Amino acid sequence: MKSVCKVIVSSFLLMLFFGKKANAQDPHFSQFYNAPMQLNPALTGMLQGSTRGVINYRSQWSSIATPFQTMAGSFDFKTLRNLTKKDIFGVGVMVMNDVAGEADLRNTQVGISAAYHKSLNSKHNHYIGLGAQYLFSQQSLDYTKLRFESQYNGEIIDPTQMSGENFALDNFSYFDFSAGLSWMYKPTRFKSFYAGVSAAHLNQPKVSFFDELSERLDMKYTIFAGADFKVNKNMSFIPRGVFLMQGVAKEISVGGLVKFNVGNTRGSNDNTSIYFGTMHRWKDAQVIIMRYDYDGVGVSFSYDVNISGLNISSKGRGAVEIAIVYASQLSNEKRYTKVQCPKF
């Protein structure tokens, strides 16, 4: 049964990526809020402290096929504070490597981001930001690992037989451009709100393993919002939601976390915290989330319980995801007024 499922998934990938009409979708994280530069370039530099580093890892569908694995990392920081004064200018770099299926369909990205956040008042707690991201991407596959109907010898698929398929390329590369807007407001130490919109693949680059085809990558639109409410001195509620649309594909994910301050600090400075929560991805998965923060380092774990039609084969086993977030304050940054912003 597992072999049959692998064949079905592999066939689906062939149609998805190599068919006459390619409708490829970007990799995504269930913990989208822990991948800020992938979510929206306008979040670059919007952070508590002065620098932020993030590592993301996701493994999906290991129960029915070769796992789809996504690894990403980013680093962003505030700069030019002596020029921007109460405004914020942030820059960052990111890398991502996504590997899908039996044929090692690989998407590698390296990019830079920049964002400018304009202060809307003198309290340093209300900002609107504009950001852009420039990426270099390369896609590749090992087509010798693919199996086709023409290799069926009457009894089995024989990988030693010629497939008759003619792939012009086993890799190609392109440049990509994205832009976004963000809004953040923290009226008190115990309450904050944020939202944003972004558009990826604005130049709609060509993506095809066939020379004669000129398929273009669909633009991706993202809308997200969240908040952080202090219930009491040791507990907060953090609702979040995101909507993504790329071509015919749509994704809606809503949910939240409850955060407990377990350290000795008071008020909004929760240096040691634990989180429990869930996100619901419409018609796809229920995501169970746990997180632990200690002294600027956050480690988050989530598991996708599959609830789509695929759960007949997956038995509900979806994806494992881990995120590590580190934020720090540079010594020369302490002389500037502290920015009051949400903690991602």
N, C-alpha and C positions, 0 to 999 in steps of 0.2 A: 504493500500500500504506500509505504514511504517513497519507493522508487517511482510509482505512478505520480505521486504528488510532485516529485522533483521534475518529471517530464512536463507536467502541466505548467509548473512555474517557469521552467526554462522556455517553453513554447510561448508563454505570455510575454516573457522578456524579449524574445525574438520579434514578436509582433510590435511590442512597445517601442523598441529602439531601432529596428532595422526595417520596419514596414514602410510602405510607400508614403504613409502619412505618420510621421513620428510625433508622438504626444508625450515626450519625456518630461518628467517632473523633477524638480530639485529635491535633493535630500533634505530632510527636516528632523528637528529634535522635538520630542515631547516636552522637554524642559526648555522651551523656546526662550524663556526669560533668562536662562543661564547661557545663552549664546547671543548676547546683545548685538554684536557687529554683524552676525548673520541675519538677525531679525530686522535691523534697521540701521543704516550707517549714521543716522542722526542721533544715535545713542552713544557714539564715540566720544569719550571724554566726559560723559555725564555719569559721575560716580562719586561716592563718598571716599574721600582721600584724594590722592593725586595720580596713582597708577593702578592698573588692574590687569591681571592675567587670568585667562580662562582656558581650561582643557575640557573637551567634550568627547565622550565615546558612546557609541550606540551599536548594538548587535541585534538584528531582527531576523525572524523566520528560521531560526536554527532548527526548529522542530520538524520542518517539512522540506528543507532544501539547504544548499550551501548558504551560510548566513550572509545577509547584507550588512556590511560593517561600515560605519562612518566615524572618522576621527577628525577632530578640529581643534585648533588652538588660536588664541588671539591675545594681543597685548595692546592696551591703549593708555593714554596719559594726557593730562592737561599740560599746556605749554603757553608761552607768551603772556604769562599772568601780569608781568610788568607793563604790558601794552593794553591788554584787554580789560584790566581793572576788575570791575564787577561782572563782566561777561566772561564766557569760557570758550577757549579754543582747544579742541581735542584732536589728536591724531592717533592712528593705530595701524597695526598690521595683523593679518590673519592668514591662516593656511587651513586647508581641508582636503581630506582624501576619503573618497567614497568608493567602495568595492562591492559589486553586486553580482551574485549568481555564479554558475558553474564556469562561465567563460571569463571570469575576472574583469567584467566591465568596470573600468576604473575612471573616476572623475577627480582630477587633482586641481586645486585652485590655490593661487597665491595672490593676495591683494593688499591694498592700502586704503585707508579711510580717513576722512577729515570732516569735522563738524564744527559749526559755530553756534553757540547758545547765547542768545540775547536776554539779558536780565530785564524783567518787566517792572521791577520795583527796587527800592533801596534796601530791602531786607534779605536779598540773595536767596529767595525761596520761591521765585516764580520765573520760569524760563520758557522760551520757545526756541527750538533749534532747527538748523538746516544742515544736512550732511550728504556726502557723496562717497562712492566707493568705486575703485577701479581694479578689475581683476584680470589676471591671466589664467586661463583654464586649458587643461589638456585632457582629452578623453582617449581611452585605448581599450582594446580587448584582445584576448587570445582566441581567435576564431578556430584554432585547431582543436579546442575543447568543445566546440559546438557539435551537435548531432542533428542530422536531417533525415527526412523521409526517404531520400534517395539512397541512404546507407542501410536500409532495411533489406536483408537478404532472404526474406521469407520466414525467418524464425526469430532473429534478433537484429538489433541495430549493430552493425559491424563498423567500428571506428576506423578500421584499416581501409575501408572502401572510400573511393573519392566521392565527395559530396556533390560535385558539379557546380557548387556555389562560387561566385567570383566577387570577393571583397576587394575593392580597390585600395582601401586603406585599413591599417590596423591601429592607427592613431591619428588624431588631428587636434589642432589647438586654435584658440580664439581669444580675443579681448572682450571684456564685458563691463558694462557700466550700470550702476544703480544709484538711486537718490531717495531721500526721505525727509520727512518733517517729524518733529517730536514736541511734546508739550509736557511740562512738569510743574506741579504746584504743591508746596508743603506749607499749609497755613499755620500749623503748630508742630511742636516736636513729636506729637503723638498721632499725626494724621498726614497722609500724602496721597497724591493722585498723579497719574501719568497716562499718556496716550500717544499714538503716533500712526503715521501712514507711510508706506514706502512703495516704490516701484523698482523691480529688478529687471535686468536684461532690456534696458531702454533702447539699446542699439540692435536688439534681436539678432544675435550672431548666427551664422550658418552652422548647423550641426548635422553631419552626415558622414558615414563610413563609405559612401558611394560618391564617386566623382560627378556622376551625371545628375545627382539630386542636389537641390539647394534648400533643404528644409531649414527653417529658422526656429530658434528657441523662443517659445512663447513668453511674453512678458508676465511677470508674477507680481500681483498686488497683495499687500499685507496691511491689515488694520489690527491694531492691538490696543489694549487698555488694562489698567490695573490700579490698585489702591492698597493702602496699608493703614489699618485702624487699630489704635491701641485700645483694647478692651479694659485692661487694668495694668498696673505697673509691670506685671510679669507675663502678659498674654496679649497677642495681636492677631487680627484676622487679615489675611492677604488674598483678596479675590483677584483673578486674572482671566483674560480671555484673548483669543486671537482668531482672525479670519484670514484665510489665504485663498487666492484664486489664480490659477495658471492654466490657460486654455480651457478645456472642458472640466478640469479637476478643481474641486473646491474642498476646503477643510475648515471646520469650525471646532474650536476647542475652548471649553470654559471650565472653571473650577476655582480652587483656591487652597491655601495652606493656613494652618493655625500654628503660630510661633510662640514658644514658651522661653522666657528668659530664665536661665538656670544659673547665671553668674551672680556676683555680688553688686553689679552695677544697677543704677536706677534710671528711670526715665526712658529716653529713647536710645541711650547708648548701650545696646544689648550686645556686648562683646562675646558672650557665650550663650548660644541659643540652640534649641532643637525644634524641628518643624515636622508636622505630619499633615498630609493632605491628599487630594485627588484632583485629576483633570479628566473631563469626559470629552473624547474626540468623537464627534457625531457620526453614528453608524460605523464606527471602526474599532474603538478601544476605550477601556476604562484604565486610567493611569494612576497607579499607587505611588506616592512620593514620600520620601523621608530625607531630612537634611540636618546636618550638624555644623554649627559655626563656632570657631574658637579663635580669638585674637587675630581677626582679619582673614582667616581661611575658612571657606565653606565647602563642605563635601556633601553632595546630593546624589541620592540613588532613586531610580524609578523603575517600575515594571509595567509594561503594557499588557493588559489582559484583553486578548482579542475577542470582540463581540460581533464581528462582521460575518458574512457568509463563509469566509475562509476558516472559521473556527471548527468546522467539521473535520478538517484536516489538521489544523494546528492545535485542537483541543484547548483553545483559549490561550495558548502560550504565544506571546507576541514578541516584545523587545525588552532588552535590558539596557539601561542608560545610566551613565555616571558622569557627573560634572564636578570639577574642582575650580573654585573661584578664589582668587587671592587679591586683596586690595591693601595698599599701603600708603603712608603719608611721607613724602620726602621732607627732609629737614628744612629746606629753604621755602617750602610751601606753607609752613606754619605762620609765616608773617602776613599772609593774606587772610582776608575774612573768610571764614568757613562757609562753604556752599551747602545749603540745606536741600538735599535731593533724596529721592527714593533709593532704597537698597535693593539691587537686582540680585 
